[in-house]
Amino acid sequence: MELDSRKLRILSVIVETYIATGEPVGSKLVASLLGGEVSPATVRNEMAVLFELGLLEQPHTSAGRVPSYLGYRLYLDELMRKKPLTPEEKQEIEALFNLRNPDPDRLLEDAARTLAEHTGCAVISTALTRQSAKVRKIELIPATSRTVVILLIASNGMVKNKVCRVDFLLTPKIVEFFQNFANGHLAGRSINEITKKYLGSVAFTLGEEYVDIFAPLLSAIYDLCRECSDGQIYRSGTSNLLEYEDLRQVANQLFRVINSREAVMELIGRDEDGIRVFVGQENPNSVFAGSSVIVSRYRIGADNTGAMGLIGPIRMDYARLIPHLEYFSQTLGKLLEATLDEQK
C-alpha cells in the first residue's frame, strides 16, 4: 500500500516526537503538532492503518504508539530532514584536529573518544589498508644488546613498530645483515603477500643455522604486516550505553561484541562508502537487535579507507547525529590523508 502525504506526515511526527520524549505518542498530541489540520479522530484512524502496516507498535501499557524498526527505516529513507551543522559546530570539530605533526593512531583514538563525548553513543573508529599497499622499507633499531625495535614503513604511509627480544648479541654487523636481508626479500612486496608460508620460505634461504636464530625477528615482521593489513580499531564510550534504559539488560553482550575485531569488521564492512544506518533487526549481529548503528566510511588517499560507527538506542536523533558523523569522519579522513602523505 502506498502511503499518502497525510500518513507520511503523521508517521514523521510520531518518530520525531518519540525520539525527543521517549514516550508513546497519542493521537491528540499528533493532531496538535500538526496545527489542528486534522482531528484526533482522523489521526487515530490513520495511526491504525500505520499500525496494521507494521510501521507503528503499541506498548502494552499505553494507548499511544511508537515507531517500529520498519517505521524508522521509512523515516530515514524518505522523511528525515537532516539538521545541518552550524558554522560554530563545524569550527568546534575542526579545532579538535588542529594539531601539528599528528600521529595517525593517536588521531583515531582521540576521534573515537571525542565523538563519544559529543554524541553520548559508543563509538568505533577504524582505518583499513587496501590490498595494493606494499612494504616500502624495514629498519632495525637496537635498543639494548638483545632487544631491537623493528620499524615497518608501508607504501601508503603507515608506520608500524614492534619491540623484539632475541637470544643473541645484536652487533652492528648482524643488524645490518638482517636489515639488508629483510629488505631484499620483502621491500616492494604486497603486505598481504607476506604470509607465514612465504616468510618460512624466506627463512629457508638464510641457511639452516640461521633459521631458528632469526625466527623471532621474522615473526615480528609478520605481526607488523598483519597490523598494517587489518588496520587499527579504537573503541570509546561503551559505558554510555548504560545510560539508556533500553540497552542496560544487554549491555554486557554489546560490550563483548564491540570488543571483537571480527564482529566490528562485520558491522562496518569494507566496501561501501558513505553513510549506512542499521536499525534494530537490520543489524548483522542479533545482539544489536535493540540498537541502531550508524556507519560513515571515508577515503584516506588511494590506499586506505576509514570508518567511524555510532552505536546507541534505536530512539536516537538521526537527523542531528548523521550530519555530525559525516562531517567528523570527513574531517578526520582529510587530516589522516595529509599526515600519511607527509610520512611518505
N, C-alpha and C positions, 0 to 999 in steps of 0.2 A: 504493500500500500504506500503510495506517495503522500508525504505529509504536506499539507497546505501551510501557508505562511503563518497562520494563527497558531497552529500546533507547534511549529518550529519556534515561534516566539515564546510560547508557554514553556516549552522544554528548556530553552535557553535561560529563561528567568529562574526556573526551578534549579538548574545546575548551578548557576552563579550565586543564587541565594543560599543553597545548601553548602557550597564551598565557603561562603562568607560566615555562615552561622553554625553549621554542623547540626542544625535542627531540621526535622522533616518539614516540608513546605506544604501549607494548606491552600485551598482554592481562594479563600478570602484575601490572603496575603498576595497571591499571584495577581488577582484582579486589581488590587490597589497599586501594585507595582507596574501594572500595565496602564495605569492612569484612568481606570474606570471605563476603558473602551469596551470591555465585555463584563458581563455579570459573573458573580461567583458560581452561579448555577451552570453557566456556559463553560466556565473554566473547569468545573468539576466533570462535566461530560467529556471535555477534551482530554483531561487527565486520565479518565477511564480508558479512553482509546489508546493513549500512550502507554498505559499500564498493560493493556492487552497485547500491545506490540512488543512488550519486553523492554521498553525504554525507561520505564519507571518501576520502582519497587515500593512496597508498603511495609514499613516496620510493624511488627505485631502489636505494639502498644500505642500506635499513633494513627490518627486519621489522615495525617499528611503523607506526602510521597517523597522519595529520594531517588536520584538517578541510578539506574543500573549501569554496569560497565558498557553495555551497548548504547545507553543514553549518553554516557561520557564520550564514547567513540564518535557518535553522530555530532555531538557538540564540538569536538576537536576538529573533525574533518570539514564541517560546513558552517558552524555558527560562531565559533570563538573569534573574538576580535582581540588581537594581541595589544598589550599595553606597552607602547614604545618607551624606551628608556629616556629619561630626561637628560639634558646636557650635563647636569650635575652628577647623575648616576654614572654616565659614561666616563666622566673625569675621575670619579672615585675608583672605578675599575682600572682605568689606565694608570692611576697613581700607584696602585698595588704592584704594577710591573715596571715602574720607573726605576730600574736598577742598573748599575754598571757591572759589566762582566758577570752576568748571572750564570749560575750553574744549572744546566737543564734539569737534572734530577731534583735539585732543590726547588726549582720553579714548579715542577709538577706537584711536589709535596705541599708547598705553600699554597698553590692554587686550590688544591683539594680542601685544605683547612679553611682558607678564606671563603670559598664558596659555601662550605657547610655552615659557617657563621652567618653568611648573608641570607641563606635560604631556610635554615632550620631543618635541612634534609641530611641524609647520609650521602656522601659524595665519593665517586670513584674517578680517579684521574690516571690516564694511561698514555704512553707513547709507544708505537709499534714500528718495527723496521720492515721495510719491503724486501722481497726476496732478491732484489738487484744489488743490495748492499754488499760490499766486499771488504775483506781485510786490507787495510792500507799499510799498516805498519805494526810491528810488535817490538816493544822495548823492555829491557830488564834493568831494573834499578836496585842494586844491592842495598839492603837496609842494615843487615848485620852479616857476619861471616857465614851464616847458614840460613838467612832469610832474604828473600828478594821480592820486590814489587813488580808484577807483570802488568804492563800497560798495553792495551789493545786499542788501536785507533782505526775506526771504520771509515769507509769511503763517504758515508753520509754525515760524517762529523761526530758521530757518537764516540765517546772515550770511556772505556771501562778499565778498572784496575782491580787487582786481587793480590793479596799478600800470600806468599807460598814459602813454606819451610822445607828445606832439603836436608839430606843426611851426609852431605859432603861440603868441603870448604869452597866457597864461591870466590875463586880467584878471578882477576880481571880477564885472564885468558879464557877461562871456562865460560864466563858471562858473554864475552864477545863471540865465542864459538857457537853457543846455543842460540844467541840472538840472530846471528847470520844464518844458522841452520833453519830456524823457525821462519824467518822472513823469506828465505829461499824457497820453502815448500808451501807457505801459507799466504804470503802477501799477494794480492791480486785475485785470490780465490773468493767465491761467494761464501758468505758466512754460513749459509745453510748447507754448503758442501762439506764443511768441516765437522764430520760426524766422528763418533768413536771408532768406527771401522776405518775411516780414512786416516785418522791420527795413528791407529795401530799400524797401518801400512807405512806411514811416515817414520814411525819409531823403528821399524824393522831396518830401514836404511841406515840407521845410526850404527848398527853393529850390535851383536848380542850382548857385549859387555856394557853397553850404554843404555840399553832399553829400560832396565829397572831403575837406573840412576836418574834418568831424566823423566821418568813416568809422572812424578808429581807436577812438574812444570807443564807437560803436555795436558795433563788432566785439568790444570788451572786454566789453560788456554781454551780448552773445550767448554768449561763453565762460563768463561767470558763471552765466547761465541753464542752460547745459549742465552745469556743475558741480553746481548745485542739483538738476537733474533726474536726473543719473546717480548722484549720491551719491559718497561717498568710499570708497576701498578701501585698506586698510592690510594689509601682509603682514609677518610676522615669523617667525623660527625656521626659515627654509628650510634653513639649514645643519644643522639637527637631523636631516634626512632622511639625511645622510651617515653617521649613527651606526648606521643599520640596514643590515645586510649585504644584505638582500633588495632594497633600493632603490638601492644605490650605482651599479649599472650604468645605471639610468635616471634618476639624479638630475638630470643636465643637462636632460633632456627635461621633467622635472617642474618645474624652475625656470622654464623658458621658458613653460610653460602657466600656472603660478601668477602670472607677471608679465603675463599677457594679460588685459585687462579683459573681453573678450568671453568667454574661457574661464571666468573666475571667475563671471561672471553666469550662464553656462550651468550651472555647477556648483551654485551656491547657489539659483538660481531666484528668483522674485519673489512667488509667491503663497501657497505652503504654509507654515502656521505650525507651530511645534513642532519636534520633533527628527526628522531623517531620517538614515539611515545607508546609505551606498553601499559595498558590499563587492566588491572586485575588479572583475569584469566588469560589475557593475551600474552602474559609474560612466559618466556620459555621454561622457567622453573616454577613448579607449583607452589613453592614456598612464598612466592611473590603474588599469589592469587589475591591477597588483600591489600596489595600495594600498587603504586604506579611507579614506573621507571621512565625517565626522560634521558635520552642519549643524544649527545651532539658530537658528531665526528667532524674532524677538520684536517687540513693538509699542513704538513711541515716540510715544505720543499717537495722534491720529486721522489725521495726515497723513504719518507716517513709519513705516518699518519698518527693522529692522536684522537682521543675520545674522552669526554667527560660525561659522567652519568649522575643524575639526581635520583635518589630513592626516598620515597615518602608515602604518605597515605593516599588512597585513591582521591580523597577530597583535598586536592591541593590546588593552588591558584595557578593553573596552567597559563592563563593569559599574561601573568606577570613573570612567572618563572622561566618560560620558554625563551622570551627575548633576552632575559638576563643570562641564561645559559649560552645562548647563541653568541652574544657579544663577548662574554667572558672567554669562551673557548676560542673564538676567532682571534681575540687579542693575544691569548696565550700562544696560539699557533704561530702568529707573526713573529712574536718575540723568540720563540724556540727556533724558528727558521733562521732568523738573523744571528742568533747565538751559534747555531751549528755551522752556518756559513763562515763565521769568524774563526771557529775552530779548524775548519778545513784549511 
